[in-house]
């Protein structure tokens, strides 16, 4: 866009409000042509979807249109080099429906790092990975208890300004402003909207640090369904909304089994059960039905598509998608894929989430636990194997939980032919900076470091203080004085 067009718009002295950005989309082409002396407005290039049947994974397509993906506008003379982007993101549901079924796409998820340097490095990594993988959209998580609210919003807005289709997570866990939890959520949505973000992942969220069970804030939201309803009631169709799906059942509904219960599991329960440290867990059939009923409620309330919890057994995902269709859930279901980067992280995460780990995968991981490079290489091989199975099933997009790292993601996309030669040029020298904000990610059993030394967390209290075993002694560490070692 010519610089003078932007300058002319800025002289209109219109205060930024809810619909100004949308208005600019209409006004800018007209201004451009008036300045150019033309009497006809040809507007921007647009992409138009065609109605067609859709086999397999995506059950239907619709007519729609949305702005061209190349959204970053020319920059005017200013002290900053940040691109000026006044156009709102397209809705992800439209992108999903419009992409050719024959082409595999990726989306990438990140979390806010603890340090300022980590944030700077993450900005560079996100832009680099977007350019390299042509990711369809970029997710930014929202910390437990709203612990990263401001930073999550700022990173999501920065991603939007630099050309990403930003999918911002929003949770209703302990969110409040001036004692008002509803206002806090509303303000976050308003700031996202005014900044051009048009996609939200509506979540209940994890318990805040120091607590084991989630409790609703008084006067606030009790579940993700409440959040979906609130967005639709107060913002209409301004946002595209995605929600979480749990192929193995929500961790809160996954229970420990007795020996007798293990013997009497149904076929479906055997297909999603898991074993950790000799203990078998499963979301029982009755609870699984409740989970699917609840997911249907979220979709009926206005969710556009589903992103799943991580899984390592492709058959679990396929069963889940088929169950969604049986329940009348016809929206896209996007598989969430956790990259295997390190043995300790894999073991802790799968145990914490009660995730099913196939015996063959567990045995291979155990055999290489002392060889970090071998683990990464195997993570690429196994990840690619799972992805191929999903693509054969009809999946169109692969959603990677990157853990703010790139090597394994690049390895998998290289193996799949989505990219070429990226793993050899991957950069992870800044991995130490890619640590989550606060200690909300630290749990009992995690290794943490502090000025007192490195040790293992034995207990985290409600006020955020932790009891850490360092050199055989229990040391009490204040909230914020320790960080998780990945």
Phi and psi in degrees as a GROMACS rama.xvg file:
@    title "Ramachandran Plot"
@    xaxis  label "Phi"
@    yaxis  label "Psi"
@TYPE xy
-57.8163  142.928  UNK-2
-59.6657  -37.4785  UNK-3
-64.5565  -26.499  UNK-4
-64.7632  -45.2959  UNK-5
-64.6315  -43.4335  UNK-6
-62.8579  -37.4044  UNK-7
-64.8521  -42.4022  UNK-8
-61.9763  -39.9314  UNK-9
-66.9507  -27.0054  UNK-10
-77.0515  -8.41406  UNK-11
-69.3424  -17.1157  UNK-12
55.6976  45.0509  UNK-13
-97.5074  126.719  UNK-14
-67.5613  143.944  UNK-15
-69.9996  127.787  UNK-16
-141.524  -167.906  UNK-17
-61.8974  -38.2092  UNK-18
-109.293  7.15018  UNK-19
-63.838  -43.6608  UNK-20
-61.3272  -42.8984  UNK-21
-64.8704  -36.1943  UNK-22
-64.6257  -38.5886  UNK-23
-60.9864  -35.1213  UNK-24
-59.4748  -35.8628  UNK-25
-80.7678  -41.8965  UNK-26
-73.2053  -41.7303  UNK-27
-55.0766  -47.6361  UNK-28
-59.6655  -37.457  UNK-29
-65.7357  -44.2699  UNK-30
-59.7457  -45.1893  UNK-31
-56.373  -44.078  UNK-32
-76.4994  -30.1497  UNK-33
-64.6092  -45.802  UNK-34
-61.8316  -37.0027  UNK-35
-78.8215  -4.18866  UNK-36
79.1936  19.6976  UNK-37
-97.1324  149.82  UNK-38
-106.844  11.0056  UNK-39
-132.871  133.245  UNK-40
-101.583  118.926  UNK-41
-95.0741  -6.68748  UNK-42
56.4685  -171.111  UNK-43
-83.7556  164.386  UNK-44
-62.4167  140.476  UNK-45
-129.112  159.819  UNK-46
-115.117  130.784  UNK-47
-117.063  128.337  UNK-48
-83.7356  150.817  UNK-49
-112.678  142.479  UNK-50
-66.597  136.938  UNK-51
-162.961  164.454  UNK-52
-78.1215  156.179  UNK-53
-134.744  114.273  UNK-54
-81.9927  150.197  UNK-55
77.6949  -114.898  UNK-56
-69.2878  -48.5251  UNK-57
-98.4059  114.945  UNK-58
-76.5055  -13.8505  UNK-59
-160.79  160.345  UNK-60
-129.406  160.68  UNK-61
-137.943  163.272  UNK-62
-75.0241  138.269  UNK-63
-168.251  169.521  UNK-64
-146.714  158.163  UNK-65
-158.36  161.764  UNK-66
-60.0063  153.628  UNK-67
-58.4274  139.383  UNK-68
-57.7303  -28.2524  UNK-69
-77.7135  89.6209  UNK-70
-99.6554  -16.2584  UNK-71
-72.9386  125.68  UNK-72
-90.5213  166.195  UNK-73
-62.8243  154.073  UNK-74
-98.461  145.479  UNK-75
-94.4415  168.595  UNK-76
-63.7126  123.818  UNK-77
-163.811  160.352  UNK-78
-63.9903  -24.2056  UNK-79
-100.479  153.965  UNK-80
-98.3323  2.36341  UNK-81
-62.0959  128.673  UNK-82
-61.0141  142.227  UNK-83
-90.8042  120.6  UNK-84
-129.656  104.531  UNK-85
-101.549  5.13913  UNK-86
-99.5148  136.932  UNK-87
-72.4405  155.507  UNK-88
-63.9094  151.084  UNK-89
-71.0382  158.443  UNK-90
-76.9093  137.245  UNK-91
-62.4442  -35.8483  UNK-92
-58.7194  -35.1844  UNK-93
-69.4778  -39.5  UNK-94
-62.4693  -42.9875  UNK-95
-62.1782  -40.2508  UNK-96
-76.0708  -24.3768  UNK-97
-93.8834  -18.0484  UNK-98
-73.1651  140.922  UNK-99
-58.018  134.484  UNK-100
-64.9307  -19.0977  UNK-101
-82.3463  -7.36176  UNK-102
-110.075  128.928  UNK-103
-85.752  135.552  UNK-104
-122.367  164.314  UNK-105
-126.942  156.358  UNK-106
-132.316  155.003  UNK-107
-129.235  138.855  UNK-108
-119.285  138.006  UNK-109
-131.301  166.527  UNK-110
-127.264  157.519  UNK-111
-69.6042  124.873  UNK-112
-71.6438  164.098  UNK-113
-72.6797  -42.2822  UNK-114
-101.266  160.313  UNK-115
-62.0609  -40.0726  UNK-116
-64.6403  -38.7793  UNK-117
-61.209  -39.2965  UNK-118
-64.7774  -43.9057  UNK-119
-60.9844  -44.4542  UNK-120
-63.6512  -37.6455  UNK-121
-66.3918  -40.9947  UNK-122
-54.1283  -46.4811  UNK-123
-65.3569  -42.3441  UNK-124
-65.1851  -44.1929  UNK-125
-59.2301  -45.2339  UNK-126
-65.7223  -40.3339  UNK-127
-64.6692  -45.1152  UNK-128
-69.5032  -33.3015  UNK-129
-64.2982  -45.7728  UNK-130
-63.3031  -38.4307  UNK-131
-78.099  -37.6029  UNK-132
-101.061  -10.724  UNK-133
54.7525  43.2032  UNK-134
-58.6113  142.575  UNK-135
-72.3306  -36.7829  UNK-136
-155.519  166.376  UNK-137
-127.743  124.853  UNK-138
-96.1255  143.038  UNK-139
-126.448  123.337  UNK-140
-76.3741  164.517  UNK-141
-119.688  118.387  UNK-142
-61.8283  154.789  UNK-143
-55.1292  134.906  UNK-144
70.0617  17.4548  UNK-145
69.064  21.0463  UNK-146
-65.806  -19.8814  UNK-147
-119.557  21.3444  UNK-148
-50.5061  -56.2593  UNK-149
-63.8923  -44.0074  UNK-150
-68.5423  -40.0411  UNK-151
-58.8564  -45.3297  UNK-152
-62.867  -44.5697  UNK-153
-65.1767  -40.0246  UNK-154
-68.2421  -39.9235  UNK-155
-63.4442  -40.8217  UNK-156
-67.1043  -40.4098  UNK-157
-61.8339  -41.7396  UNK-158
-60.5451  -43.6304  UNK-159
-59.9176  -45.307  UNK-160
-65.6025  -24.7363  UNK-161
-102.406  18.5897  UNK-162
103.78  -1.55517  UNK-163
-80.1402  149.975  UNK-164
-85.4151  107.568  UNK-165
-90.1792  125.631  UNK-166
-113.828  98.1328  UNK-167
-90.7143  126.016  UNK-168
-71.2564  144.997  UNK-169
-142.35  124.252  UNK-170
-114.079  161.067  UNK-171
-110.348  23.2717  UNK-172
-82.3106  116.713  UNK-173
49.0172  33.5777  UNK-174
-89.0803  122.231  UNK-175
-156.435  153.503  UNK-176
-135.466  122.869  UNK-177
52.971  38.5569  UNK-178
79.7675  3.95348  UNK-179
-115.344  103.7  UNK-180
-67.84  -31.6122  UNK-181
-68.874  -40.9217  UNK-182
-62.2879  -39.3617  UNK-183
-60.7739  -43.9792  UNK-184
-67.5291  -43.5851  UNK-185
-61.263  -43.8183  UNK-186
-63.4316  -38.6701  UNK-187
-63.8447  -42.033  UNK-188
-65.5969  -41.241  UNK-189
-63.5008  -44.383  UNK-190
-64.2679  -39.2494  UNK-191
-63.2071  -45.3128  UNK-192
-62.8662  -48.5967  UNK-193
-62.5042  -25.1775  UNK-194
-87.5506  -0.898622  UNK-195
101.644  -4.02251  UNK-196
-74.8564  134.66  UNK-197
-127.836  13.0174  UNK-198
-136.2  130.64  UNK-199
-129.511  137.087  UNK-200
-97.8522  111.223  UNK-201
-89.0019  116.838  UNK-202
-133.062  153.452  UNK-203
-73.7961  -45.2295  UNK-204
101.188  160.965  UNK-205
-79.2987  161.924  UNK-206
-62.21  145.518  UNK-207
-67.5962  165.345  UNK-208
-56.7579  144.047  UNK-209
86.0357  -0.596048  UNK-210
-126.489  148.194  UNK-211
-98.6297  -27.3202  UNK-212
-120.666  146.354  UNK-213
-81.9444  137.132  UNK-214
-132.396  142.921  UNK-215
-73.2019  143.673  UNK-216
-73.0135  135.716  UNK-217
-57.4902  127.096  UNK-218
82.6459  1.48307  UNK-219
-105.905  -154.611  UNK-220
-89.8717  145.726  UNK-221
-102.394  -15.0124  UNK-222
-164.611  170.685  UNK-223
-62.9605  -32.1308  UNK-224
-58.7864  -42.066  UNK-225
-59.4986  -39.7182  UNK-226
-68.4216  -42.0983  UNK-227
-60.1122  -46.9792  UNK-228
-61.4958  -41.1109  UNK-229
-63.2738  -43.8719  UNK-230
-61.6201  -46.7317  UNK-231
-67.0084  -38.2339  UNK-232
-71.2734  -31.6804  UNK-233
-105.095  -20.1513  UNK-234
-124.434  1.93054  UNK-235
56.7101  -129.146  UNK-236
-98.6501  19.9783  UNK-237
-62.2872  -30.8978  UNK-238
-115.872  144.683  UNK-239
-83.4564  140.558  UNK-240
-124.062  131.255  UNK-241
-117.299  155.874  UNK-242
-133.554  166.469  UNK-243
-86.8071  144.112  UNK-244
-124.688  148.439  UNK-245
-124.261  94.0393  UNK-246
-57.4654  -29.3525  UNK-247
-103.338  6.37194  UNK-248
94.6792  150.563  UNK-249
-64.5471  140.34  UNK-250
-51.0746  -31.6156  UNK-251
-69.4056  -18.2954  UNK-252
-104.695  2.40397  UNK-253
-91.3402  120.447  UNK-254
-116.68  156.191  UNK-255
-76.2116  138.172  UNK-256
-103.768  147.898  UNK-257
-81.8185  170.049  UNK-258
-59.9443  -39.9707  UNK-259
-65.9914  -40.0198  UNK-260
-66.8349  -34.1818  UNK-261
-61.8647  -38.3004  UNK-262
-70.5655  -27.338  UNK-263
-103.698  13.6063  UNK-264
-60.764  144.371  UNK-265
-74.08  169.606  UNK-266
-62.0809  -40.905  UNK-267
-67.4282  -37.2602  UNK-268
-65.5694  -39.305  UNK-269
-64.3016  -27.0825  UNK-270
-77.3512  -13.8739  UNK-271
-127.986  3.72071  UNK-272
-73.1376  163.842  UNK-273
-140.99  159.372  UNK-274
-131.377  126.86  UNK-275
-134.213  127.618  UNK-276
53.88  39.2901  UNK-277
79.9924  0.934651  UNK-278
-107.91  133.25  UNK-279
-98.3503  136.318  UNK-280
-127.807  151.804  UNK-281
-161.514  150.682  UNK-282
-85.5474  109.108  UNK-283
-64.7058  157.925  UNK-284
-54.8964  -42.7338  UNK-285
-62.0968  -40.6385  UNK-286
-71.446  -34.4296  UNK-287
-63.6885  -39.175  UNK-288
-61.3508  -42.2292  UNK-289
-62.5841  -39.4911  UNK-290
-62.4953  -44.2243  UNK-291
-68.5832  -38.1659  UNK-292
-60.8563  -42.0027  UNK-293
-67.41  -40.3193  UNK-294
-61.0944  -41.3857  UNK-295
-61.0767  -39.0498  UNK-296
-61.8705  -42.1201  UNK-297
-63.6088  -41.5419  UNK-298
-68.5421  -43.7891  UNK-299
-63.1232  -28.0112  UNK-300
-77.2518  -12.8624  UNK-301
136.464  3.54489  UNK-302
-70.6606  139.003  UNK-303
-90.4279  -34.6361  UNK-304
-156.974  171.791  UNK-305
-119.697  136.979  UNK-306
-114.234  128.872  UNK-307
-86.6248  158.531  UNK-308
-62.3512  157.248  UNK-309
-60.9048  151.822  UNK-310
-151.685  157.99  UNK-311
-123.676  4.8554  UNK-312
-121.231  108.589  UNK-313
-59.7931  -30.764  UNK-314
-64.9697  -32.1272  UNK-315
-62.1194  -42.7436  UNK-316
-65.2059  -44.4182  UNK-317
-60.7113  -42.8339  UNK-318
-61.4296  -41.1246  UNK-319
-62.7664  -45.2224  UNK-320
-62.002  -44.6113  UNK-321
-61.9416  -37.8227  UNK-322
-66.2653  -38.7871  UNK-323
-56.5188  -45.0515  UNK-324
-65.0953  -37.5135  UNK-325
-63.3761  -32.2025  UNK-326
-83.6577  0.249688  UNK-327
81.6979  16.7163  UNK-328
-90.9041  106.084  UNK-329
-107.962  3.02355  UNK-330
-75.1624  164.948  UNK-331
-60.667  143.657  UNK-332
-118.756  113.062  UNK-333
-97.4627  125.408  UNK-334
-74.909  129.244  UNK-335
-91.6947  120.915  UNK-336
-116.661  115.221  UNK-337
-84.7307  123.875  UNK-338
-76.0873  135.248  UNK-339
-85.7005  105.487  UNK-340
-106.497  -29.7537  UNK-341
-155.541  148.072  UNK-342
-63.3879  -50.3733  UNK-343
-59.3326  -44.2019  UNK-344
-63.6418  -40.4647  UNK-345
-61.1113  -47.3309  UNK-346
-64.4423  -44.6068  UNK-347
-68.5009  -42.3244  UNK-348
-67.9504  -44.5017  UNK-349
-66.1645  -34.8731  UNK-350
-70.5673  -44.338  UNK-351
-62.6066  -41.9923  UNK-352
-87.4945  -3.51635  UNK-353
55.6134  51.0456  UNK-354
-89.1341  138.776  UNK-355
-68.9719  128.247  UNK-356
-121.561  110.796  UNK-357
-53.9353  146.305  UNK-358
-57.3005  -41.0434  UNK-359
-62.675  -39.4015  UNK-360
-66.8174  -44.9946  UNK-361
-60.0186  -44.0595  UNK-362
-64.1119  -42.8467  UNK-363
-65.0306  -42.4925  UNK-364
-63.0601  -43.7386  UNK-365
-62.9882  -35.0518  UNK-366
-71.5857  -18.4097  UNK-367
-117.158  13.9145  UNK-368
-59.5684  -23.3056  UNK-369
-98.3617  9.44996  UNK-370
-125.716  88.5398  UNK-371
-55.4415  -40.433  UNK-372
-68.5085  -37.4492  UNK-373
-64.9751  -36.5509  UNK-374
-62.9537  -45.5786  UNK-375
-61.9725  -43.7308  UNK-376
-61.6905  -43.6645  UNK-377
-67.3365  -35.2638  UNK-378
-58.4062  -37.7477  UNK-379
-66.2124  -48.1997  UNK-380
-61.8097  -47.331  UNK-381
-69.7263  -40.8309  UNK-382
-60.5669  -41.8658  UNK-383
-65.7878  -37.5747  UNK-384
-62.7058  -45.5234  UNK-385
-63.3908  -43.7644  UNK-386
-62.6842  -40.4233  UNK-387
-60.7599  -41.7606  UNK-388
-62.9017  -39.5136  UNK-389
-68.4951  -41.7309  UNK-390
-64.5095  -39.3687  UNK-391
-63.1526  -30.7437  UNK-392
-73.0004  -20.0129  UNK-393
117.723  4.83717  UNK-394
-64.365  138.949  UNK-395
-106.854  -22.1059  UNK-396
-139.262  139.714  UNK-397
-113.029  120.016  UNK-398
-100.581  112.063  UNK-399
-97.9464  127.131  UNK-400
-81.8593  98.898  UNK-401
-75.5654  -21.3207  UNK-402
58.1281  28.0155  UNK-403
64.1934  22.2921  UNK-404
-123.089  165.658  UNK-405
-125.228  -23.1985  UNK-406
-59.7039  -50.474  UNK-407
-68.4794  -37.7572  UNK-408
-59.4969  -48.9627  UNK-409
-60.7891  -40.5616  UNK-410
-60.0254  -43.1042  UNK-411
-67.5941  -46.2884  UNK-412
-66.2267  -32.4677  UNK-413
-63.5027  -46.1557  UNK-414
-61.2235  -34.2581  UNK-415
-83.1644  -9.0051  UNK-416
81.7238  7.72675  UNK-417
-71.9589  -36.662  UNK-418
-129.529  176.58  UNK-419
-144.698  125.532  UNK-420
72.4802  14.3042  UNK-421
-75.03  -34.8261  UNK-422
-62.2004  -31.9713  UNK-423
-69.9347  -19.763  UNK-424
-113.314  16.1438  UNK-425
-70.7121  150.605  UNK-426
-123.205  117.658  UNK-427
-134.389  23.9106  UNK-428
-66.5018  -15.7694  UNK-429
-99.4464  17.6901  UNK-430
-55.3646  -33.9088  UNK-431
-64.3719  -23.1988  UNK-432
-84.5099  -12.725  UNK-433
-90.2726  60.3368  UNK-434
-111.271  139.314  UNK-435
-63.1648  149.43  UNK-436
-63.2168  141.033  UNK-437
67.153  -170.532  UNK-438
-108.864  17.1695  UNK-439
-63.1346  -23.6888  UNK-440
-87.0458  -10.2418  UNK-441
-84.2649  131.838  UNK-442
-128.325  166.753  UNK-443
-56.3614  130.949  UNK-444
100.194  -15.2817  UNK-445
-78.7576  151.417  UNK-446
-88.7171  131.321  UNK-447
-130.44  160.111  UNK-448
-124.46  152.497  UNK-449
-155.975  179.886  UNK-450
-66.4088  -17.4691  UNK-451
-87.5594  -6.13107  UNK-452
122.037  -174.945  UNK-453
-106.962  139.991  UNK-454
-161.758  -170.976  UNK-455
-111.594  132.854  UNK-456
-70.5831  127.033  UNK-457
-102.907  -23.2153  UNK-458
-162.224  141.411  UNK-459
-122.391  124.839  UNK-460
-87.4178  166.413  UNK-461
-61.9957  -26.6336  UNK-462
-87.3069  5.54479  UNK-463
93.2225  -10.1948  UNK-464
-70.413  149.278  UNK-465
-126.079  144.633  UNK-466
-98.5475  115.282  UNK-467
-120.344  132.557  UNK-468
-85.426  110.034  UNK-469
-121.119  119.91  UNK-470
52.9529  41.0271  UNK-471
80.9521  0.697676  UNK-472
-118.133  145.399  UNK-473
-78.8532  121.603  UNK-474
-119.881  128.981  UNK-475
-89.3275  122.663  UNK-476
-115.317  134.708  UNK-477
-71.108  154.947  UNK-478
-54.5985  132.866  UNK-479
86.0976  -6.01624  UNK-480
-96.4185  0.838171  UNK-481
-136.488  155.883  UNK-482
-140.565  149.771  UNK-483
-70.6651  140.919  UNK-484
-98.9721  121.398  UNK-485
